Amino acid sequence: MLRAADMGEPQGSMRILVTGGSGLVGKAIQKVVADGAGLPGEEWVFVSSKDADLTSLHPHTSQALGPPSCFAVPPAIVPPSPCTSHPTLGCWFPPEPPDSLAPSRDAAQTRTLFEKVRPTHVIHLAAMVGGLFRNIKYNLDFWRKNVHINDNVLHSAFEVGARKVVSCLSTCIFPDKTTYPIDETMIHNGPPHSSNFGYSYAKRMIDVQNRAYFQQHGCTFTAVIPTNVFGPHDNFNIEDGHVLPGLIHKVHLAKSSGSALTVWGTGKPRRQFIYSLDLAQLVIWVLREYNEVEPIILSVGEEDEVSIKDAAEAVAEAMDFHGEVTFDTTKSDGQFKKTASNMKLRTYLPDFRFTPFKQAVRETCAWFTDNYKQARK
């Protein structure tokens, strides 16, 4: 295992730093790389919030920066230990923390991490994320923390001379009032949905920063825009997680207790779900082959969009749940649809095969059942 003291100039042609390396997408990239996607000359370095505080509002800010959890590939990857306070993908679901810690301090800590690792390439996944109801409650926190994280990471990458940065956005950044399908040209055409405007605007600003770094410094900083991601190592918290992992946890509990499954909302909103292992493959392709500054949507096709009701039924089938399913219409549906075009992706990768939705749901449900005690919930 590489330690900070071992970090000099990259021995191979690429040293890839992955922020948010211990969460949903980071874990998926680790698995895909370990399963054979890593190439000779690549060093993969996965860090989580225990390695460096990328924002001023995390309780680890006052602690000294330890060595990053770094792993060379090949021969193997060992996942970093999760943050014990907030064991997510460099993401936090905290109670409202104090705002007294100065942003300059976490900027210095981020810079220290980048100077130790000296990445040639960066996959930036770290973020404060959460489901619909947490976003509604904490829009300011989602804005402030994500803006701090993103600015610290992008500027540190610039300062150490990283050749490329790939950041992860979300389809929630698109305007609420728009035409469908949405595509990469429409990001800034109007305000996002009011339920998560803090997170959405913070993520939009990555695109603004990427374009500005290119205009002023010629940097190849770009972004991917995945649709709704799910898979092993997701956050299955019913209150704070996203819809599909929340449904998986609910079905598990309903089946265990012999009670009905209650789905929040009407079940009518529609989503395009992408399996985390598919997304990992595509992010690695973007890192190596995609050279545009303009972002690219990573999504299944429009024809693969499913309703929340359909998703709940798929989870029930995968977990062999035969109880009653009810819909709590007093709960908000959030944005009705965010149908995205993957035409740009298909011009580059016309033959890429996504894992069928029901198969991916079965695999995720099986992982959750097998890892119930340690799964994030």
Sequence and secondary structure as in RCSB ss.txt:
>XXXX:A:sequence
MLRAADMGEPQGSMRILVTGGSGLVGKAIQKVVADGAGLPGEEWVFVSSKDADLTSLHPHTSQALGPPSCFAVPP
AIVPPSPCTSHPTLGCWFPPEPPDSLAPSRDAAQTRTLFEKVRPTHVIHLAAMVGGLFRNIKYNLDFWRKNVHIN
DNVLHSAFEVGARKVVSCLSTCIFPDKTTYPIDETMIHNGPPHSSNFGYSYAKRMIDVQNRAYFQQHGCTFTAVI
PTNVFGPHDNFNIEDGHVLPGLIHKVHLAKSSGSALTVWGTGKPRRQFIYSLDLAQLVIWVLREYNEVEPIILSV
GEEDEVSIKDAAEAVAEAMDFHGEVTFDTTKSDGQFKKTASNMKLRTYLPDFRFTPFKQAVRETCAWFTDNYKQA
RK
>XXXX:A:secstr
 B GGG SS SSSEEEEEETTTSHHHHHHHHHIIIII  TTEEEEE  TTT   STTSGGGGS      EEETTT
        SSS SSS    S   S S HHHHHHHHHHHHHHH  SEEEE       HHHHHH HHHHHHHHHHHH
HHHHHHHHHTT SEEEEE  GGGS SS  SSB GGGTTSS   GGGHHHHHHHHHHHHHHHHHHHHH  EEEEEE
E EEE TT B  TTTS HHHHHHHHHHHHHHHT  EEEES S  EE EEEHHHHHHHHHHHHHH   SS EEE  
 GGG EEHHHHHHHHHHHTT  S EEEETTS    S   B  HHHHHH TT     HHHHHHHHHHHHHHTTTTS
B 
